[in-house]
């Protein structure tokens, strides 16, 4: 199975405490030029974007602000719809989901319902009550709307790997999911950042990636009754540079991770990979979350930019 590639095109990042904002606004001309260069001759490439729902408070701002300006040349949106209503009330949520599918229509490649609903951190949907109900209802609503419009939009959700035996996310999801939910799923995404929060020797990286993806496929998904034929995709993966984290190591890590994912694509039915993110929030910042970009904050490329270019040219699933 060949991979479809993509990227989050911004420099805005969430961390455990809140939001890391870029030191300068996006420059759309530089972003588009970078996307063109990464995509090369691939007939398709996805642009990841985030939109949030909340009824009783102001939701987080959309990011990037106008993702449609980055489309064209076969590029389509990988749209994330976050559930950020702090009360957990679902009033208006499914209409928000249906409205987003209608608004973006044929420009959508995929719609991800909720962002990391199994992570209880303030910036992520797993911290919001009722998130599992929002997940199940949102997936069904998005698929119904896409089918009604006749758009071939892939609908799914993402999660992070968990090795906590007390974690009940997948079994709780199974208790809520019904046949329509499972029939509406076109993929399940995995977000993972090997060698970022728990350092690994370089020689163990490929094995760690393999173990995580196999566990996600063979252990996590069956607990929710998700059929083995539903594809996996890597929705967010990256490796930050910065103090003690050399740029050439970012390039080497990216190369190892993507080649390992590609080698497992047929076995584990992995159909897509997206890098997070295009540009640093602050290349002079002291925090880990400032440096995830393939580009520095002035849009000059790090070595990993060329690495990702080469990987896309070599491993994309299209002639």
Secondary structure per residue as TSV (DSSP state, phi and psi in degrees):
chain	resnum	aa	ss	phi	psi
A	1	X	-	360.0	122.9
A	2	X	-	-77.8	160.7
A	3	X	B	-101.8	141.3
A	4	X	E	-95.2	133.0
A	5	X	E	-106.1	158.8
A	6	X	E	-163.8	-175.1
A	7	X	E	-160.9	151.4
A	8	X	E	-83.2	121.3
A	9	X	-	-88.6	7.9
A	10	X	-	-106.8	-170.2
A	11	X	-	-123.9	5.7
A	12	X	-	-84.0	129.1
A	13	X	E	-135.3	141.9
A	14	X	E	-92.6	143.8
A	15	X	-	-125.5	-173.3
A	16	X	S	-64.9	-22.7
A	17	X	S	-99.8	-20.6
A	18	X	S	166.6	-125.3
A	19	X	E	-126.7	132.1
A	20	X	E	-96.7	118.8
A	21	X	-	-101.3	147.8
A	22	X	-	-66.4	151.2
A	23	X	S	-73.0	-17.7
A	24	X	S	-141.8	149.7
A	25	X	-	-61.7	156.6
A	26	X	-	-58.8	143.7
A	27	X	-	-108.8	99.2
A	28	X	H	-54.4	-36.2
A	29	X	H	-64.0	-39.6
A	30	X	H	-72.3	-36.2
A	31	X	H	-63.3	-47.8
A	32	X	H	-62.0	-40.4
A	33	X	H	-62.9	-40.0
A	34	X	H	-66.3	-41.7
A	35	X	H	-63.9	-41.8
A	36	X	H	-58.3	-44.4
A	37	X	H	-66.4	-41.9
A	38	X	H	-65.1	-44.6
A	39	X	H	-65.3	-36.6
A	40	X	T	57.4	-128.7
A	41	X	T	-93.5	3.9
A	42	X	-	-63.8	132.2
A	43	X	S	-73.2	-11.3
A	44	X	-	-145.5	153.8
A	45	X	E	-163.2	142.5
A	46	X	E	-106.7	145.3
A	47	X	E	-114.3	115.7
A	48	X	E	-84.6	136.4
A	49	X	E	-143.4	153.3
A	50	X	E	-124.9	131.8
A	51	X	E	-132.0	140.6
A	52	X	E	-121.3	145.1
A	53	X	E	-108.7	132.1
A	54	X	-	-155.7	138.5
A	55	X	S	-101.9	-30.7
A	56	X	S	-104.9	-7.4
A	57	X	S	-137.7	168.8
A	58	X	-	-74.4	126.3
A	59	X	-	-73.1	161.5
A	60	X	-	-56.4	149.7
A	61	X	-	-66.7	149.0
A	62	X	-	-64.8	147.8
A	63	X	B	-145.6	131.2
A	64	X	S	-67.3	165.6
A	65	X	T	-64.1	-38.7
A	66	X	T	-137.7	76.5
A	67	X	G	-66.1	-21.8
A	68	X	G	-63.3	-24.7
A	69	X	G	-68.3	-14.3
A	70	X	G	-97.6	4.2
A	71	X	-	-87.3	-175.5
A	72	X	B	104.3	165.2
A	73	X	T	56.2	31.6
A	74	X	T	86.0	-2.0
A	75	X	E	-76.1	136.1
A	76	X	E	-133.1	167.6
A	77	X	E	-82.5	136.3
A	78	X	E	-104.8	92.0
A	79	X	E	-95.7	126.4
A	80	X	E	-103.4	125.6
A	81	X	E	-110.0	108.0
A	82	X	E	-91.4	143.5
A	83	X	E	-100.7	106.7
A	84	X	-	-123.3	22.5
A	85	X	-	-77.1	110.5
A	86	X	T	-65.6	-21.8
A	87	X	T	-81.2	-15.4
A	88	X	-	81.9	-1.6
A	89	X	-	-66.2	137.9
A	90	X	-	-94.9	-0.6
A	91	X	T	-57.1	121.5
A	92	X	T	89.6	-11.7
A	93	X	H	-66.6	-50.8
A	94	X	H	-68.1	-30.3
A	95	X	H	-69.0	-36.2
A	96	X	H	-58.7	-44.4
A	97	X	H	-64.3	-49.3
A	98	X	H	-62.4	-39.7
A	99	X	H	-63.2	-37.7
A	100	X	H	-66.1	-40.8
A	101	X	H	-63.5	-41.3
A	102	X	H	-65.8	-43.1
A	103	X	H	-64.7	-41.0
A	104	X	H	-94.4	-25.1
A	105	X	G	48.6	-124.7
A	106	X	G	-70.4	-8.3
A	107	X	G	-81.2	-5.5
A	108	X	E	-86.8	131.9
A	109	X	E	-91.3	-39.0
A	110	X	E	-156.3	157.4
A	111	X	E	-128.2	119.8
A	112	X	E	-99.8	125.0
A	113	X	E	-94.3	118.5
A	114	X	S	73.0	155.3
A	115	X	S	-119.1	111.3
A	116	X	-	48.2	63.2
A	117	X	T	-69.6	-5.7
A	118	X	T	-103.4	15.0
A	119	X	-	-118.3	121.0
A	120	X	-	-96.1	66.5
A	121	X	S	-116.8	152.1
A	122	X	T	-58.0	-30.9
A	123	X	T	-87.7	-0.5
A	124	X	S	-119.7	156.9
A	125	X	G	-69.3	-21.2
A	126	X	G	-63.5	-14.9
A	127	X	G	-85.8	-6.0
A	128	X	S	-96.4	130.1
A	129	X	T	-62.5	147.2
A	130	X	T	78.1	11.6
A	131	X	H	-65.4	-32.9
A	132	X	H	-68.2	-38.1
A	133	X	H	-63.8	-40.5
A	134	X	H	-64.2	-38.5
A	135	X	H	-63.0	-51.5
A	136	X	H	-64.9	-48.0
A	137	X	H	-65.3	-36.3
A	138	X	H	-68.9	-40.7
A	139	X	H	-61.9	-45.9
A	140	X	H	-63.7	-44.5
A	141	X	H	-63.3	-42.9
A	142	X	H	-63.8	-41.9
A	143	X	H	-70.3	-40.0
A	144	X	H	-59.6	-44.2
A	145	X	H	-67.4	-42.7
A	146	X	H	-62.5	-41.0
A	147	X	H	-66.8	-39.9
A	148	X	H	-63.4	-34.2
A	149	X	H	-85.5	-11.9
A	150	X	T	76.0	24.8
A	151	X	-	-99.7	131.6
A	152	X	-	-81.2	66.7
A	153	X	-	-92.3	127.9
A	154	X	E	-78.2	126.1
A	155	X	E	-113.7	133.7
A	156	X	E	-164.0	-164.4
A	157	X	E	-146.7	169.0
A	158	X	E	-124.8	169.8
A	159	X	E	-161.0	169.2
A	160	X	E	-106.4	153.0
A	161	X	-	-62.9	145.4
A	162	X	-	-134.2	134.0
A	163	X	-	-117.2	21.1
A	164	X	-	-90.2	115.3
A	165	X	T	-63.4	-17.3
A	166	X	T	-89.0	-2.3
A	167	X	-	-71.2	123.8
A	168	X	-	-107.9	10.3
A	169	X	H	-54.4	-49.4
A	170	X	H	-71.2	-37.9
A	171	X	H	-71.3	-35.1
A	172	X	H	-64.2	-38.6
A	173	X	H	-63.9	-41.0
A	174	X	H	-59.4	-35.2
A	175	X	H	-69.5	-26.4
A	176	X	H	-94.7	-29.5
A	177	X	-	-70.5	144.4
A	178	X	-	-123.4	-175.8
A	179	X	H	-62.9	-36.3
A	180	X	H	-67.2	-39.2
A	181	X	H	-59.1	-49.3
A	182	X	H	-65.9	-36.4
A	183	X	H	-71.2	-19.7
A	184	X	H	-86.1	-13.8
A	185	X	-	-78.8	121.4
A	186	X	S	-99.8	-15.6
A	187	X	E	-166.7	162.1
A	188	X	E	-125.6	129.1
A	189	X	E	-96.8	150.4
A	190	X	E	-122.2	130.5
A	191	X	E	-103.4	125.2
A	192	X	-	-154.4	149.0
A	193	X	-	-134.5	70.2
A	194	X	T	-62.3	142.3
A	195	X	T	69.6	16.1
A	196	X	T	-100.3	-57.5
A	197	X	S	-95.0	-22.2
A	198	X	S	-129.7	103.3
A	199	X	-	-58.9	142.9
A	200	X	-	-128.4	143.8
A	201	X	-	-62.9	144.4
A	202	X	G	-56.1	-36.1
A	203	X	G	-71.5	-11.8
A	204	X	G	-102.7	-1.1
A	205	X	H	-64.8	-48.2
A	206	X	H	-60.4	-40.5
A	207	X	H	-65.4	-37.7
A	208	X	H	-66.7	-42.1
A	209	X	H	-60.6	-45.2
A	210	X	H	-60.5	-45.4
A	211	X	H	-63.8	-41.6
A	212	X	H	-63.6	-47.8
A	213	X	H	-68.1	-39.1
A	214	X	H	-66.5	-40.1
A	215	X	H	-64.3	-41.3
A	216	X	I	-60.9	-46.0
A	217	X	I	-69.1	-47.1
A	218	X	I	-92.6	-19.6
A	219	X	I	-113.8	-49.9
A	220	X	I	-70.0	-55.7
A	221	X	H	-62.8	-40.4
A	222	X	H	-60.0	-29.0
A	223	X	H	-63.3	-26.5
A	224	X	T	-96.6	3.7
A	225	X	T	70.5	23.5
A	226	X	-	-81.0	125.4
A	227	X	-	-59.3	147.9
A	228	X	T	-63.6	-22.6
A	229	X	T	-79.1	-9.4
A	230	X	S	-72.3	123.9
A	231	X	E	-64.7	153.3
A	232	X	E	-96.6	156.1
A	233	X	E	-147.4	148.5
A	234	X	E	-87.8	109.8
A	235	X	E	-88.4	-34.4
A	236	X	E	-144.4	123.2
A	237	X	E	-150.5	141.4
A	238	X	-	-170.6	176.2
A	239	X	-	-150.6	118.1
A	240	X	-	-82.6	149.0
A	241	X	-	-90.8	-159.8
A	242	X	B	115.6	-168.4
A	243	X	T	-55.6	122.8
A	244	X	T	75.8	6.3
A	245	X	B	-131.4	86.9
A	246	X	-	-67.4	150.2
A	247	X	H	-63.7	-35.3
A	248	X	H	-68.2	-26.9
A	249	X	H	-70.2	-35.4
A	250	X	H	-59.2	-45.7
A	251	X	H	-62.9	-44.2
A	252	X	H	-65.8	-39.7
A	253	X	H	-64.5	-45.5
A	254	X	H	-58.5	-44.7
A	255	X	H	-60.7	-46.0
A	256	X	H	-64.5	-45.6
A	257	X	H	-63.1	-49.7
A	258	X	H	-67.3	-41.1
A	259	X	H	-65.8	-34.1
A	260	X	H	-68.7	-43.8
A	261	X	H	-58.9	-45.6
A	262	X	H	-62.6	-38.2
A	263	X	H	-67.3	-25.6
A	264	X	H	-93.9	-2.2
A	265	X	H	-58.0	-45.8
A	266	X	H	-69.0	-45.5
A	267	X	H	-61.9	-43.9
A	268	X	H	-105.8	5.5
A	269	X	T	55.2	54.0
A	270	X	E	-92.9	126.0
A	271	X	E	-116.2	-6.7
A	272	X	E	-156.6	156.7
A	273	X	E	-144.0	132.9
A	274	X	E	-129.4	136.0
A	275	X	E	-93.3	146.8
A	276	X	S	-129.3	104.7
A	277	X	-	-146.0	-177.3
A	278	X	S	-70.9	-44.9
A	279	X	B	-130.2	145.2
A	280	X	-	-61.1	145.8
A	281	X	S	-72.0	-39.7
A	282	X	-	-159.3	104.0
A	283	X	T	-68.9	-12.6
A	284	X	T	-106.0	3.6
A	285	X	-	-72.0	159.6
A	286	X	S	-93.4	-12.9
A	287	X	S	-89.4	153.9
A	288	X	G	-58.0	-38.0
A	289	X	G	-78.3	-1.6
A	290	X	G	-82.9	-13.3
A	291	X	-	-125.4	28.9
A	292	X	-	-80.9	-5.2
A	293	X	-	-74.2	155.1
A	294	X	S	-78.1	-20.6
A	295	X	B	-113.8	151.5
A	296	X	-	-73.4	173.3
A	297	X	T	-69.2	-12.0
A	298	X	T	-97.3	11.7
A	299	X	S	74.1	9.5
A	300	X	-	-78.4	142.4
A	301	X	B	-80.5	141.5
A	302	X	-	-83.4	165.9
A	303	X	H	-55.6	-31.2
A	304	X	H	-65.7	-21.0
A	305	X	H	-61.9	-49.2
A	306	X	H	-65.2	-34.3
A	307	X	H	-61.3	-45.1
A	308	X	H	-66.8	-39.7
A	309	X	H	-52.0	-51.1
A	310	X	H	-64.7	-41.0
A	311	X	H	-63.3	-42.7
A	312	X	H	-62.3	-44.1
A	313	X	H	-63.4	-35.5
A	314	X	H	-84.9	-34.3
A	315	X	H	-113.9	-3.3
A	316	X	B	-60.2	150.1
A	317	X	S	-90.4	27.9
A	318	X	-	-134.0	151.8
A	319	X	-	-71.5	360.0
